[in-house]
Amino acid sequence: AQSVSQHNHHVILSEAASLELGCNYSYGGTVNLFWYVQYPGQHLQLLLKYFSGDPLVKGIKGFEAEFIKSKFSFNLRKPSVQWSDTAEYFCAVSRMDSSYKLIFGSGTRLLVRP
Amino acid sequence: DTGVSQNPRHKITKRGQNVTFRCDPISEHNRLYWYRQTLGQGPEFLTYFQNEAQLEKSRLLSDRFSAERPKGSFSTLEIQRTEQGDSAMYLCASSPSGQGGNTIYFGEGSWLTVV
């Protein structure tokens, strides 16, 4: 069965530190890849997505992610975090089938200390 | 902002009661999804509609759960004879159809607490 693994469940950083959140998926076919963010009390919002083309994708708020097909990975990065980045981050994968439903990882809670 | 709208936002119900949640997707989005999210977990897929047709159901969707999208617009998710294990946030999402997939937009969710 298809699955998504996020290895870091909780991350605590100080402002201006660099961030990298790991995401690996298990599916051998063609996939679309996503990172969603959930700020406290808010709904899931799309940070960035990869469908095809340049494996380094840039999203909102200075986030980027790199798709490494050989490693089945789609890690999220930000060079310098801010207190406002405190949130839960979800990696998700969808297969190229009729529903394109998302399969989510378990999420990473990020706390940024001011 | 005409995003995905869900109601009620919060529902507390006694075990054994039935509950129904409503989702209004973004206008003209053909695809509609229901997910369930519990604390500390990512959203889990429940079911998918393409217009009014329910095309996929997860094994998580027991026979106490039923979802409809009668006219291909809004959708309802009903849980019959609720159990404490049904306590979760129920998320609705929608996307336009099209080859290759599209961004899926989520609503704010409906919190269910079964006491």
Interface residues (C-beta under 8 A of the other chain):
Chain A: V4 Q6 N32 F34 Y36 Q42 H43 L44 Q45 L46 K49 F51 S52 F90 A92 S94 M96 S98 S99 Y100 K101 L102 I103 F104 G105 S106 G107
Chain B: R31 Y33 G40 Q41 G42 P43 E44 F45 Y48 Q50 L55 E56 L91 A93 S95 G100 G101 N102 T103 I104 Y105 F106 G107 E108 G109
